[in-house]
Amino acid sequence: MKNDDDFNARVGEFLRSRIRTVPDWPSPGVQFRDITPLLQDPRTFRVLIDAFVHRYMERRPDVVAGLDARGFILGSVVAYELGVGFVPIRKKGKLPFTTVEETYELEYGSATVELHTDAVQAGQRVLLVDDLIATGGTMMAGKKLLEKLGATVMEGVAIVDLPELGGSQRLREGGLDVFTFVHFGGH
């Protein structure tokens, strides 16, 4: 466990140094944590994916679910590397087949995400992936969708946690184990 903690800390430092901060976007006062530099550099992208795969190699999920939209990028590659299937959790109105949906609250209003009704089977263990945890609403909605279909979400994983927004704490209080490599104070 200590070796894993050291490994995760080193990976976290490496990734943090490559995440771009964009001030005042999308609104004044917000420090946007942009992960696209992690994807642009092939070495950095490999380190990121290998770190996710290392974490789940021994306790492999049955399927990986990715949250719209950057969770698709990460989750599909992690699923491929683990040799398991991938399912997208999309914004409402984007999936063509029969869906289940979950609505959650945003700072100003609400949003809805959907999942195909045949995306997972009852009893499957699912790894839920996104790029960042802010308020936790999207990830909690994803968890609820997967559970509606009888799956068990083994962990919610992201690159970045913004702990001051309280999302990771809310997710844990809601029964979801959460893991991130990088923590950024402020928002």
Backbone hydrogen bonds, N-H to C=O, Kabsch-Sander energy under -0.5 kcal/mol:
donor,donor_aa,acceptor,acceptor_aa,energy
5,D,1,M,-2.6
6,D,2,K,-2.6
7,F,3,N,-2.7
8,N,4,D,-2.9
9,A,5,D,-2.2
10,R,6,D,-2.4
11,V,7,F,-2.7
12,G,8,N,-2.7
13,E,9,A,-2.3
14,F,10,R,-2.3
15,L,11,V,-2.9
16,R,12,G,-2.8
17,S,13,E,-1.9
18,R,15,L,-1.7
19,I,15,L,-0.7
19,I,16,R,-1.1
20,R,34,D,-1.9
22,V,20,R,-0.6
22,V,32,F,-2.8
24,D,30,V,-1.6
25,W,22,V,-0.8
25,W,30,V,-1.2
30,V,27,S,-2.0
31,Q,187,H,-1.5
32,F,22,V,-2.4
32,F,30,V,-0.8
34,D,20,R,-3.5
34,D,32,F,-0.9
35,I,33,R,-0.6
38,L,35,I,-1.5
39,L,35,I,-0.9
39,L,36,T,-0.7
40,Q,36,T,-1.9
41,D,37,P,-1.3
45,F,41,D,-2.8
46,R,42,P,-2.1
47,V,43,R,-2.3
48,L,44,T,-2.5
49,I,45,F,-2.6
50,D,46,R,-2.9
51,A,47,V,-2.1
52,F,48,L,-1.9
53,V,49,I,-2.7
54,H,50,D,-2.9
55,R,51,A,-1.8
56,Y,52,F,-1.4
57,M,53,V,-1.2
60,R,57,M,-0.6
62,D,125,R,-2.6
63,V,125,R,-1.5
64,V,85,G,-2.6
65,A,127,L,-3.0
66,G,87,V,-2.1
67,L,129,V,-2.4
68,D,89,I,-2.0
71,G,67,L,-1.7
72,F,67,L,-0.6
72,F,69,A,-1.4
73,I,69,A,-0.9
74,L,70,R,-1.9
75,G,71,G,-2.2
76,S,72,F,-2.0
77,V,73,I,-1.1
78,V,74,L,-2.4
79,A,75,G,-2.7
80,Y,76,S,-2.1
81,E,77,V,-2.5
82,L,78,V,-2.2
83,G,79,A,-1.1
83,G,80,Y,-0.6
84,V,79,A,-2.4
85,G,62,D,-0.8
87,V,64,V,-2.3
89,I,66,G,-2.8
90,R,88,P,-0.6
90,R,114,E,-1.8
92,K,112,T,-2.2
94,K,91,K,-1.3
100,V,115,L,-2.4
102,E,113,V,-2.3
104,Y,111,A,-2.8
106,L,109,G,-2.7
109,G,106,L,-0.6
111,A,104,Y,-2.5
113,V,102,E,-2.5
114,E,90,R,-3.1
115,L,100,V,-2.0
117,T,98,T,-2.4
119,A,116,H,-1.8
123,G,150,G,-3.0
124,Q,121,Q,-2.1
126,V,124,Q,-0.6
126,V,152,T,-3.1
127,L,63,V,-2.1
128,L,126,V,-0.5
128,L,155,E,-2.5
129,V,65,A,-3.0
129,V,127,L,-0.5
130,D,157,V,-2.1
133,I,160,V,-2.4
134,A,132,L,-0.6
140,M,136,G,-2.4
141,A,137,G,-2.2
142,G,138,T,-2.3
143,K,139,M,-2.4
144,K,140,M,-2.4
145,L,141,A,-2.3
146,L,142,G,-2.3
147,E,143,K,-2.3
148,K,144,K,-2.0
149,L,145,L,-1.1
150,G,147,E,-1.7
151,A,146,L,-2.2
152,T,124,Q,-3.1
154,M,126,V,-2.2
154,M,152,T,-0.9
155,E,126,V,-0.9
156,G,177,D,-3.0
157,V,128,L,-3.0
157,V,155,E,-0.5
158,A,179,F,-2.0
159,I,131,D,-0.9
160,V,131,D,-2.0
161,D,182,V,-2.5
162,L,133,I,-2.4
165,L,162,L,-2.1
166,G,163,P,-1.6
167,G,134,A,-1.8
170,R,166,G,-2.4
171,L,167,G,-2.6
172,R,168,S,-2.3
173,E,169,Q,-2.6
174,G,170,R,-1.5
175,G,172,R,-1.8
176,L,171,L,-2.5
177,D,175,G,-0.6
179,F,156,G,-2.3
181,F,158,A,-0.7
181,F,159,I,-0.9
182,V,159,I,-2.6
184,F,161,D,-2.5
